[in-house]
């Protein structure tokens, strides 16, 4: 089978995330760091999947950023898994992707949800005739937007952290903010509505530290000179809140961070679960604020079984509008003191291949590529006792 595996950041779309270079842009450095981190994760996943597909006898094609190839930097140091690759420039990388995807029998897209990149890329390729192994537009929309996901969990009566936009949080009264924060004794988390991984995620000690951070770090419209409201701190906070619709605030819940992988299709096949390794790096100028980073995972786990994972995953997926397809990652929390899977808390869904592929392939071997494509029946033994210890980054 001819398979196109396309990863956005190494395939020419990195400027879609970091924007056009501008030395005077205050946020460019941070977005560039995020892009580089996602590039490393994306390339590792791309390389692993391509290796497995080639091992299964498929022809694998991809598209690589011309600037990265010419600079001979990673991720272009190891091209063995690819039967052929096309160099793309960053101006019309999508046209080069079409050149690779349309002739392929099936295309797999690896892209972050940030700025709706995943959904728009999948839609673009499908509109031009490519067969893409991905969920439908409705499912991608509901899972790429964490506010919509939270609403779906609420409607289905599934446990989920209380969620509101940063705008709503900042425009609420101090008493309401404190009450929201007190929903958890472990502070608050601020994350992008369309975030991927832990990109841009911050944890705050309490509601006051979040509000203080926003005053110093969120952009604000400058009032006209002489406008008396310029000295009104509450008005300035409302101005900042106008930029908060793309962010959500949630209580930070105590528990064990987990993820599970599903091969979604006519029937959902659960691959297993792994622990997520989450680090908190204190901000240099504010001890009550920390940057949250995802640094990989490990397994197998003693606190999850397939008898628990299967009903949990199906319950979560059935709560989302649309049709899931392909690799689906579900991030969830096992709260301290949880008695059964009914108390597990779904946090978000990644409707795409995730870094956890690096761990699961160590359990299932190269055949995981065929399982993803659906050309091999997913009937392998899943006895937890057969799973050896894995650790991936």
Secondary structure by P-SEA (a helix, b strand, c coil): cbbbbbbcccccccccccccccccccaaaaaaaaaaaaaaaaaaaaaaaaaaaaaabbbbbbcccaaaaaaccccccccccccbbbbbccccaaaaaaaacccccbbbbbbbcccaaaaaaaaaaaaaccccccccaaaaaaaacaaaaaaaaaaacccccccccaaaaaaccaaaaaaaaaccccbbbbbbccccccccbbbbccaaaaaaaaaccbbbbbccccccccccaaaaaaaaacccccbbbbcccccccbbbbbbcccbbbbcbbbbbbbbbbcccccccbbbbbbcccccccccccaaaaaaaaaaaaaacccccccbbbbbbbbcccccccccccccccccccccaaaaaaaacccaaaaaaacccccccccccccccccccc
